[in-house]
Amino acid sequence: MFRLASVDKTHVFWGLAVLFVALATAVLLWAQGQPLWCQCARWTPWSSEIWSAHNSQHLADPYSFTHVLHGLIFYGVLRGSLGAERVGLRILLATLAEACWELVENSEAVIQAYRESTISLDYFGDSVFNVVGDLGAMWVGYALASALPVWVSVAGFALTEIALAIWIRDGLILNVIMLTFPIEAIKQWQMAGAP
């Protein structure tokens, strides 16, 4: 028979802390005015339409793969800096880092920068459910990195970036470059992929 007393209270604490950060992030974004779901009222969980107002409005989209990459990065950095023992603290810090990314990404200044410097001309920020999906994607990447050899994580990162560059002419590295140091030649190449 299962007894609550047999559950490791430390795991429960860290799990609740991670869920609290995710919930707080969703509430903060909703309070900022981000919609809960796509205004199109299409309740599909996936949208591959990166060139439309559906981008970042559904639970998942091609950019979800960049959030899986966040998980790989966060795992590597936190495992390297905090060691193997502090599992709960590491996942909490990864979740906090992803939550901060989402809050900054959905600030008015960054939304405007995306519209001016990247291919996201019609970007109005993420829906709350998209942010929840992005957090989940980061957790998937984090879990994969914790279970796979380092070389597989590195190869997976590189292959994902290449696949996204071919598929949507964007990716995590291109996105960061275009947001921080826009390069007109890259933008023109990306725009050439528009339907």
C-alpha atoms as a printed R data frame, in Angstrom:
    type eleno elety resid chain resno       x      y       z
1   ATOM     1    CA   MET     A     1   0.000  0.000   0.000
2   ATOM     2    CA   PHE     A     2   1.274  3.450  -0.937
3   ATOM     3    CA   ARG     A     3   1.773  5.829   1.960
4   ATOM     4    CA   LEU     A     4   2.278  9.567   1.647
5   ATOM     5    CA   ALA     A     5   4.929  9.309   4.332
6   ATOM     6    CA   SER     A     6   7.029  7.191   1.953
7   ATOM     7    CA   VAL     A     7   7.195 10.035  -0.593
8   ATOM     8    CA   ASP     A     8  10.447 11.953  -0.399
9   ATOM     9    CA   LYS     A     9   9.397 15.340   0.986
10  ATOM    10    CA   THR     A    10  12.380 16.996  -0.659
11  ATOM    11    CA   HIS     A    11  11.159 15.946  -4.110
12  ATOM    12    CA   VAL     A    12   7.673 17.199  -3.274
13  ATOM    13    CA   PHE     A    13   9.089 20.556  -2.160
14  ATOM    14    CA   TRP     A    14  11.140 21.047  -5.347
15  ATOM    15    CA   GLY     A    15   8.279 19.841  -7.523
16  ATOM    16    CA   LEU     A    16   5.863 22.298  -5.906
17  ATOM    17    CA   ALA     A    17   8.414 25.099  -6.222
18  ATOM    18    CA   VAL     A    18   8.811 24.402  -9.954
19  ATOM    19    CA   LEU     A    19   5.024 24.322 -10.438
20  ATOM    20    CA   PHE     A    20   4.687 27.569  -8.491
21  ATOM    21    CA   VAL     A    21   7.205 29.305 -10.795
22  ATOM    22    CA   ALA     A    22   5.337 28.024 -13.869
23  ATOM    23    CA   LEU     A    23   1.971 29.154 -12.505
24  ATOM    24    CA   ALA     A    24   3.355 32.543 -11.404
25  ATOM    25    CA   THR     A    25   4.832 33.081 -14.872
26  ATOM    26    CA   ALA     A    26   1.497 32.315 -16.523
27  ATOM    27    CA   VAL     A    27  -0.378 34.639 -14.158
28  ATOM    28    CA   LEU     A    28   2.141 37.474 -14.654
29  ATOM    29    CA   LEU     A    29   1.894 37.228 -18.434
30  ATOM    30    CA   TRP     A    30  -1.899 37.122 -18.316
31  ATOM    31    CA   ALA     A    31  -1.868 40.171 -15.998
32  ATOM    32    CA   GLN     A    32   0.400 41.929 -18.567
33  ATOM    33    CA   GLY     A    33  -2.361 41.439 -21.103
34  ATOM    34    CA   GLN     A    34  -1.133 38.403 -23.013
35  ATOM    35    CA   PRO     A    35  -4.070 36.305 -24.287
36  ATOM    36    CA   LEU     A    36  -4.667 32.867 -22.811
37  ATOM    37    CA   TRP     A    37  -4.866 31.281 -26.279
38  ATOM    38    CA   CYS     A    38  -4.825 32.266 -29.908
39  ATOM    39    CA   GLN     A    39  -7.446 34.914 -30.654
40  ATOM    40    CA   CYS     A    40  -8.387 32.897 -33.753
41  ATOM    41    CA   ALA     A    41 -10.342 30.529 -31.469
42  ATOM    42    CA   ARG     A    42  -8.734 27.526 -33.205
43  ATOM    43    CA   TRP     A    43  -8.112 25.092 -30.362
44  ATOM    44    CA   THR     A    44  -5.417 23.088 -32.089
45  ATOM    45    CA   PRO     A    45  -2.363 22.423 -29.926
46  ATOM    46    CA   TRP     A    46   0.130 22.897 -32.797
47  ATOM    47    CA   SER     A    47   0.596 25.667 -35.343
48  ATOM    48    CA   SER     A    48   3.391 25.619 -37.897
49  ATOM    49    CA   GLU     A    49   2.349 28.996 -39.346
50  ATOM    50    CA   ILE     A    50   5.330 31.096 -38.230
51  ATOM    51    CA   TRP     A    51   4.509 33.829 -40.746
52  ATOM    52    CA   SER     A    52   1.024 34.436 -39.364
53  ATOM    53    CA   ALA     A    53  -0.700 35.760 -36.265
54  ATOM    54    CA   HIS     A    54  -0.835 32.104 -35.087
55  ATOM    55    CA   ASN     A    55   2.881 32.181 -34.313
56  ATOM    56    CA   SER     A    56   3.495 31.651 -30.579
57  ATOM    57    CA   GLN     A    57  -0.246 31.531 -29.890
58  ATOM    58    CA   HIS     A    58  -0.847 27.766 -29.641
59  ATOM    59    CA   LEU     A    59   0.579 25.280 -27.153
60  ATOM    60    CA   ALA     A    60   3.439 24.362 -29.489
61  ATOM    61    CA   ASP     A    61   5.008 25.584 -32.713
62  ATOM    62    CA   PRO     A    62   8.368 25.240 -34.501
63  ATOM    63    CA   TYR     A    63   9.938 27.572 -31.927
64  ATOM    64    CA   SER     A    64   9.112 25.020 -29.216
65  ATOM    65    CA   PHE     A    65  12.229 23.172 -30.379
66  ATOM    66    CA   THR     A    66  14.355 26.182 -29.392
67  ATOM    67    CA   HIS     A    67  12.974 25.834 -25.868
68  ATOM    68    CA   VAL     A    68  14.045 22.179 -25.835
69  ATOM    69    CA   LEU     A    69  17.515 23.557 -26.613
70  ATOM    70    CA   HIS     A    70  17.208 25.902 -23.622
71  ATOM    71    CA   GLY     A    71  16.762 22.799 -21.474
72  ATOM    72    CA   LEU     A    72  19.940 21.242 -22.879
73  ATOM    73    CA   ILE     A    73  21.877 24.447 -22.174
74  ATOM    74    CA   PHE     A    74  20.443 24.972 -18.684
75  ATOM    75    CA   TYR     A    75  21.189 21.376 -17.716
76  ATOM    76    CA   GLY     A    76  24.794 21.641 -18.893
77  ATOM    77    CA   VAL     A    77  25.448 24.967 -17.195
78  ATOM    78    CA   LEU     A    78  23.751 24.046 -13.916
79  ATOM    79    CA   ARG     A    79  25.210 20.534 -13.707
80  ATOM    80    CA   GLY     A    80  28.637 21.974 -14.397
81  ATOM    81    CA   SER     A    81  28.331 24.725 -11.802
82  ATOM    82    CA   LEU     A    82  26.309 23.012  -9.044
83  ATOM    83    CA   GLY     A    83  27.333 19.374  -9.451
84  ATOM    84    CA   ALA     A    84  25.230 16.232  -9.620
85  ATOM    85    CA   GLU     A    85  23.766 16.228  -6.106
86  ATOM    86    CA   ARG     A    86  21.517 19.308  -6.154
87  ATOM    87    CA   VAL     A    87  18.898 17.930  -8.539
88  ATOM    88    CA   GLY     A    88  15.904 19.859  -7.167
89  ATOM    89    CA   LEU     A    89  17.723 23.173  -7.014
90  ATOM    90    CA   ARG     A    90  19.015 22.725 -10.565
91  ATOM    91    CA   ILE     A    91  15.561 22.114 -12.092
92  ATOM    92    CA   LEU     A    92  14.135 25.018 -10.108
93  ATOM    93    CA   LEU     A    93  16.888 27.339 -11.367
94  ATOM    94    CA   ALA     A    94  16.363 26.086 -14.940
95  ATOM    95    CA   THR     A    95  12.645 26.813 -14.600
96  ATOM    96    CA   LEU     A    96  13.374 30.276 -13.196
97  ATOM    97    CA   ALA     A    97  15.747 30.980 -16.095
98  ATOM    98    CA   GLU     A    98  13.123 29.887 -18.633
99  ATOM    99    CA   ALA     A    99  10.443 31.923 -16.843
100 ATOM   100    CA   CYS     A   100  12.682 35.013 -16.945
101 ATOM   101    CA   TRP     A   101  13.311 34.404 -20.658
102 ATOM   102    CA   GLU     A   102   9.539 34.295 -21.241
103 ATOM   103    CA   LEU     A   103   8.846 37.424 -19.195
104 ATOM   104    CA   VAL     A   104  11.574 39.389 -20.971
105 ATOM   105    CA   GLU     A   105  10.586 38.014 -24.388
106 ATOM   106    CA   ASN     A   106   7.018 39.197 -23.789
107 ATOM   107    CA   SER     A   107   7.938 42.671 -22.587
108 ATOM   108    CA   GLU     A   108   6.835 45.504 -24.860
109 ATOM   109    CA   ALA     A   109  10.437 46.521 -25.622
110 ATOM   110    CA   VAL     A   110  11.440 43.033 -26.776
111 ATOM   111    CA   ILE     A   111   8.206 42.498 -28.716
112 ATOM   112    CA   GLN     A   112   8.957 45.741 -30.580
113 ATOM   113    CA   ALA     A   113  12.573 44.658 -31.163
114 ATOM   114    CA   TYR     A   114  11.335 41.364 -32.625
115 ATOM   115    CA   ARG     A   115   9.057 43.239 -35.022
116 ATOM   116    CA   GLU     A   116  11.857 45.568 -36.146
117 ATOM   117    CA   SER     A   117  14.868 43.248 -36.290
118 ATOM   118    CA   THR     A   118  13.686 39.716 -36.927
119 ATOM   119    CA   ILE     A   119  11.357 37.848 -39.265
120 ATOM   120    CA   SER     A   120   8.611 38.067 -36.625
121 ATOM   121    CA   LEU     A   121   6.923 41.085 -38.194
122 ATOM   122    CA   ASP     A   122   3.485 40.224 -36.792
123 ATOM   123    CA   TYR     A   123   4.727 39.134 -33.362
124 ATOM   124    CA   PHE     A   124   2.550 40.376 -30.515
125 ATOM   125    CA   GLY     A   125   3.992 38.189 -27.788
126 ATOM   126    CA   ASP     A   126   3.176 34.672 -26.688
127 ATOM   127    CA   SER     A   127  -0.155 33.409 -25.471
128 ATOM   128    CA   VAL     A   128  -0.162 32.130 -21.896
129 ATOM   129    CA   PHE     A   129  -0.664 28.557 -23.102
130 ATOM   130    CA   ASN     A   130   2.267 28.930 -25.497
131 ATOM   131    CA   VAL     A   131   4.439 29.969 -22.558
132 ATOM   132    CA   VAL     A   132   3.279 26.900 -20.633
133 ATOM   133    CA   GLY     A   133   4.197 24.823 -23.691
134 ATOM   134    CA   ASP     A   134   7.608 26.518 -23.840
135 ATOM   135    CA   LEU     A   135   8.239 25.679 -20.177
136 ATOM   136    CA   GLY     A   136   7.270 22.079 -20.904
137 ATOM   137    CA   ALA     A   137   9.602 21.990 -23.913
138 ATOM   138    CA   MET     A   138  12.454 23.266 -21.739
139 ATOM   139    CA   TRP     A   139  11.719 20.501 -19.189
140 ATOM   140    CA   VAL     A   140  11.865 17.936 -22.023
141 ATOM   141    CA   GLY     A   141  15.266 19.247 -23.107
142 ATOM   142    CA   TYR     A   142  16.489 19.271 -19.519
143 ATOM   143    CA   ALA     A   143  15.318 15.675 -18.976
144 ATOM   144    CA   LEU     A   144  16.942 14.548 -22.237
145 ATOM   145    CA   ALA     A   145  20.244 16.170 -21.279
146 ATOM   146    CA   SER     A   146  20.144 14.474 -17.880
147 ATOM   147    CA   ALA     A   147  19.620 11.052 -19.481
148 ATOM   148    CA   LEU     A   148  21.858 11.236 -22.552
149 ATOM   149    CA   PRO     A   149  25.636 11.329 -22.965
150 ATOM   150    CA   VAL     A   150  27.020 14.844 -23.448
151 ATOM   151    CA   TRP     A   151  28.001 14.160 -27.052
152 ATOM   152    CA   VAL     A   152  24.414 13.176 -27.903
153 ATOM   153    CA   SER     A   153  23.108 16.421 -26.381
154 ATOM   154    CA   VAL     A   154  25.664 18.464 -28.340
155 ATOM   155    CA   ALA     A   155  24.892 16.608 -31.568
156 ATOM   156    CA   GLY     A   156  21.144 16.973 -30.920
157 ATOM   157    CA   PHE     A   157  21.584 20.702 -30.379
158 ATOM   158    CA   ALA     A   158  23.497 21.104 -33.651
159 ATOM   159    CA   LEU     A   159  21.067 18.952 -35.649
160 ATOM   160    CA   THR     A   160  18.059 20.823 -34.242
161 ATOM   161    CA   GLU     A   161  19.584 24.175 -35.202
162 ATOM   162    CA   ILE     A   162  20.345 22.925 -38.718
163 ATOM   163    CA   ALA     A   163  16.862 21.436 -39.122
164 ATOM   164    CA   LEU     A   164  15.206 24.679 -37.954
165 ATOM   165    CA   ALA     A   165  17.386 26.754 -40.286
166 ATOM   166    CA   ILE     A   166  16.273 24.594 -43.224
167 ATOM   167    CA   TRP     A   167  12.626 24.350 -42.121
168 ATOM   168    CA   ILE     A   168  11.811 27.890 -40.900
169 ATOM   169    CA   ARG     A   169  15.044 29.800 -41.614
170 ATOM   170    CA   ASP     A   170  15.410 30.503 -37.918
171 ATOM   171    CA   GLY     A   171  16.544 28.827 -34.728
172 ATOM   172    CA   LEU     A   172  17.851 29.651 -31.281
173 ATOM   173    CA   ILE     A   173  21.218 31.013 -32.367
174 ATOM   174    CA   LEU     A   174  19.801 32.970 -35.328
175 ATOM   175    CA   ASN     A   175  17.037 34.332 -33.105
176 ATOM   176    CA   VAL     A   176  19.506 35.586 -30.488
177 ATOM   177    CA   ILE     A   177  21.797 37.095 -33.143
178 ATOM   178    CA   MET     A   178  18.946 38.907 -34.864
179 ATOM   179    CA   LEU     A   179  17.547 40.190 -31.582
180 ATOM   180    CA   THR     A   180  20.858 41.446 -30.184
181 ATOM   181    CA   PHE     A   181  22.963 42.310 -33.279
182 ATOM   182    CA   PRO     A   182  20.678 42.318 -36.339
183 ATOM   183    CA   ILE     A   183  22.413 41.478 -39.595
184 ATOM   184    CA   GLU     A   184  20.581 42.645 -42.700
185 ATOM   185    CA   ALA     A   185  21.893 39.805 -44.885
186 ATOM   186    CA   ILE     A   186  20.483 37.215 -42.474
187 ATOM   187    CA   LYS     A   187  17.143 39.035 -42.336
188 ATOM   188    CA   GLN     A   188  16.929 39.125 -46.141
189 ATOM   189    CA   TRP     A   189  17.692 35.390 -46.330
190 ATOM   190    CA   GLN     A   190  15.042 34.687 -43.704
191 ATOM   191    CA   MET     A   191  12.457 36.894 -45.409
192 ATOM   192    CA   ALA     A   192  13.037 35.055 -48.695
193 ATOM   193    CA   GLY     A   193  11.393 32.045 -47.034
194 ATOM   194    CA   ALA     A   194   8.095 33.831 -46.489
195 ATOM   195    CA   PRO     A   195   5.115 32.301 -48.294
